Amino acid sequence: PKKTPPRGPIPAQGRRPEKVRFHLPPAPRRKPVGKKNPPPPRQEPPPVTAALVRKSSLLHVHTSSRLFALPHGSRDDCMTQKYHIQTQARIMIHRFSRRVFSWTVALTLGISGAAAAADSPVESHASSSMSWDDIYQAMESYPPSFDHGDERLKIMQSMDRLIRYSVKHVSDEDRPKLKPWLQEMVRFYRRRVDRGLDALERTRVVEGVHLFKFFSSSVILKSADGTVSLDFCQGPVNNASEPEESDSYQSGFYLTPEQRDRLAGLVDVALITHRHHDHADFSLARRLLAADKPVIGPAQLKTHWPDLAHGITVPAYDTVQRFGPCEMLTQFGLQYATSRVGPDGQRFGMHPTDAPERSSETVRYLLRIGGITFLQSAESQTEAYDWLEKAGSLGWQVDVLFKPGQYQGARSVMRYLEGRDYFQVPIHEYELMHEGGGNRTANLLQGGGRDAFERRRSMPLLWGEDYLLVPRTR
């Protein structure tokens, strides 16, 4: 019979075609089988084979590389057949490669997604009766934000419920009973401190001030120019030495040595309002002075810390000064040792004439850092209306208020701020030497505190939390 010429591209001897069309040539049309057209004799298959084997969902292609003579064919026929087999193999290898690539991408995305899910905080359902572990998770799920008011309130209610004792106002008989409660709280507190120090260390500030909150009145302010600690303290321990030596009430509630060293390495300047343990920290001051970093505070602090007296800097009151990244204007004041209630029902601080040393010297700070002016009066009972008026005339307008002071001192500050636009970061909560564990936090998101929060004029912070403040345009 007449030989059917091969179809499809036929490569020239010794070189590949310029263009390959990835398909097999169609089979030749056969004539109907009958008496006049008997079927062709059975032929042995050629030794050139393409075996497709599927193993474990992977496609393996096996091809022969030797050349053999095919029936009715010449060397060209054999090369043509081999070429088509290899072409089909290339198609399958190409498809297999695309499939492997897809599997690789999917596996990579799956692993990265799992890692991201592991790193991201898990959503937590906040309630008003959570354990310490639940509170920690809820704080991670609902960080300081005006969108989390209800959840934050429940977190604070849970902490108010758990922190209900004073380490000072407890009998020696009952003290062992509080040990399990204290141990759980200290474990939680140190976890929050680690979380806060991690954030303080890795945060890069470009604009404004990144604020970090720790125990009670302890605040760290970080700007692009440096970092300032304000009234930092570790916990309810006497502050005349390292906490291990001055833990009079055996609370164990203080930072670890590693945490203390780490904090001192991150702070450039320390500001202290007065000598009380919940506003001053001997351990941090000692480390900063050893590193030749400034520690600012009242002169009385030198008497309280005689070993550090040579390094403590007393501010030049009513004079603008600069220390490191911050500029400040200060007022001398007092927290009186005694008080009385006046005819109008308001309490007034009084200076005891028999023992004036019982009153504490205080520094009221107007602090400018990162383009933002902060006011911290702590427990100063000295009136400040006229001083603030004078400071305002010099361009010192209050942007952020921490604490206005105490008694007549606080009332004078609030009278000055009445009708003015300012932001508040409440402090001085859970001071564990005070009755019942100190001031509560849930009230900061209830009543008038909630109104200020909804108007975006207040942001309460808890242990180890942080918040970014950006200068406003006046």
Secondary structure as the mmCIF struct_conf table of DSSP 4:
data_model
#
loop_
_struct_conf.conf_type_id
_struct_conf.id
_struct_conf.beg_label_comp_id
_struct_conf.beg_label_asym_id
_struct_conf.beg_label_seq_id
_struct_conf.end_label_comp_id
_struct_conf.end_label_asym_id
_struct_conf.end_label_seq_id
HELX_LH_PP_P HELX_LH_PP_P1 LYS A 2 PRO A 6
BEND BEND1 GLY A 8 GLY A 8
HELX_LH_PP_P HELX_LH_PP_P2 PRO A 11 ALA A 12
TURN_TY1_P TURN_TY1_P1 GLN A 13 GLY A 14
BEND BEND2 ARG A 15 ARG A 15
BEND BEND3 GLU A 18 LYS A 19
BEND BEND4 HIS A 23 HIS A 23
HELX_LH_PP_P HELX_LH_PP_P3 LEU A 24 VAL A 33
BEND BEND5 GLY A 34 ASN A 37
HELX_LH_PP_P HELX_LH_PP_P4 PRO A 38 ARG A 42
HELX_LH_PP_P HELX_LH_PP_P5 GLU A 44 PRO A 46
BEND BEND6 PRO A 47 PRO A 47
STRN STRN1 ALA A 50 LYS A 55
TURN_TY1_P TURN_TY1_P2 SER A 56 SER A 57
STRN STRN2 LEU A 58 THR A 63
HELX_LH_PP_P HELX_LH_PP_P6 ALA A 69 LEU A 70
TURN_TY1_P TURN_TY1_P3 PRO A 71 HIS A 72
HELX_RH_AL_P HELX_RH_AL_P1 ARG A 75 ASP A 119
BEND BEND7 SER A 120 SER A 120
HELX_LH_PP_P HELX_LH_PP_P7 PRO A 121 GLU A 123
TURN_TY1_P TURN_TY1_P4 SER A 128 SER A 129
HELX_RH_AL_P HELX_RH_AL_P2 TRP A 132 SER A 141
BEND BEND8 TYR A 142 TYR A 142
BEND BEND9 PRO A 144 PRO A 144
TURN_TY1_P TURN_TY1_P5 PHE A 146 ASP A 147
HELX_RH_AL_P HELX_RH_AL_P3 GLY A 149 LEU A 162
BEND BEND10 VAL A 167 VAL A 170
TURN_TY1_P TURN_TY1_P6 ASP A 172 ASP A 174
HELX_RH_3T_P HELX_RH_3T_P1 ARG A 175 LEU A 178
HELX_RH_AL_P HELX_RH_AL_P4 LYS A 179 ARG A 202
BEND BEND11 VAL A 206 GLY A 208
STRN STRN3 VAL A 209 LYS A 213
BEND BEND12 PHE A 215 PHE A 215
TURN_TY1_P TURN_TY1_P7 SER A 216 SER A 217
STRN STRN4 VAL A 219 LYS A 222
BEND BEND13 ALA A 224 ASP A 225
STRN STRN5 THR A 227 LEU A 230
BEND BEND14 ASP A 231 ASP A 231
BEND BEND15 GLY A 235 VAL A 237
BEND BEND16 ALA A 240 SER A 241
HELX_RH_AL_P HELX_RH_AL_P5 PRO A 243 SER A 246
TURN_TY1_P TURN_TY1_P8 SER A 248 TYR A 249
BEND BEND17 TYR A 254 TYR A 254
HELX_RH_AL_P HELX_RH_AL_P6 PRO A 257 LEU A 266
BEND BEND18 ASP A 268 ASP A 268
STRN STRN6 VAL A 269 LEU A 271
BEND BEND19 THR A 273 THR A 273
BEND BEND20 ARG A 275 HIS A 276
TURN_TY1_P TURN_TY1_P9 HIS A 277 HIS A 279
HELX_RH_AL_P HELX_RH_AL_P7 PHE A 282 ALA A 290
TURN_TY1_P TURN_TY1_P10 ALA A 291 ASP A 292
STRN STRN7 VAL A 295 ILE A 296
TURN_TY1_P TURN_TY1_P11 ALA A 299 ALA A 299
HELX_RH_AL_P HELX_RH_AL_P8 GLN A 300 HIS A 304
HELX_RH_3T_P HELX_RH_3T_P2 PRO A 306 LEU A 308
TURN_TY1_P TURN_TY1_P12 ALA A 309 GLY A 311
STRN STRN8 ILE A 312 THR A 313
HELX_LH_PP_P HELX_LH_PP_P8 VAL A 314 PRO A 315
TURN_TY1_P TURN_TY1_P13 TYR A 317 ASP A 318
BEND BEND21 THR A 319 THR A 319
STRN STRN9 GLN A 321 PHE A 323
TURN_TY1_P TURN_TY1_P14 GLY A 324 PRO A 325
STRN STRN10 CYS A 326 GLN A 335
BEND BEND22 ALA A 337 ALA A 337
STRN STRN11 THR A 338 VAL A 341
TURN_TY1_P TURN_TY1_P15 PRO A 343 ASP A 344
BEND BEND23 GLY A 345 GLY A 345
STRN STRN12 ARG A 347 MET A 350
BEND BEND24 THR A 353 ASP A 354
HELX_RH_3T_P HELX_RH_3T_P3 PRO A 356 ARG A 358
BEND BEND25 SER A 359 SER A 359
STRN STRN13 SER A 360 ILE A 369
TURN_TY1_P TURN_TY1_P16 GLY A 370 GLY A 371
STRN STRN14 ILE A 372 GLN A 376
TURN_TY1_P TURN_TY1_P17 ALA A 378 GLU A 379
BEND BEND26 THR A 382 THR A 382
HELX_RH_AL_P HELX_RH_AL_P9 TYR A 385 SER A 393
TURN_TY1_P TURN_TY1_P18 LEU A 394 GLY A 395
STRN STRN15 VAL A 400 LYS A 403
BEND BEND27 GLN A 406 GLN A 406
TURN_TY1_P TURN_TY1_P19 TYR A 407 TYR A 407
HELX_RH_AL_P HELX_RH_AL_P10 GLN A 408 LEU A 417
TURN_TY1_P TURN_TY1_P20 GLU A 418 GLY A 419
BEND BEND28 ARG A 420 ARG A 420
STRN STRN16 PHE A 423 GLN A 424
TURN_TY1_P TURN_TY1_P21 LEU A 432 MET A 433
BEND BEND29 HIS A 434 HIS A 434
HELX_RH_3T_P HELX_RH_3T_P4 GLU A 435 GLY A 437
BEND BEND30 GLY A 438 GLY A 438
BEND BEND31 THR A 441 THR A 441
HELX_RH_3T_P HELX_RH_3T_P5 ALA A 442 LEU A 445
BEND BEND32 GLN A 446 GLN A 446
HELX_RH_AL_P HELX_RH_AL_P11 GLY A 447 GLU A 454
TURN_TY1_P TURN_TY1_P22 ARG A 455 ARG A 456
STRN STRN17 SER A 458 SER A 458
TURN_TY1_P TURN_TY1_P23 TRP A 463 GLY A 464
STRN STRN18 ASP A 466 LEU A 469
HELX_LH_PP_P HELX_LH_PP_P9 PRO A 471 THR A 473
#
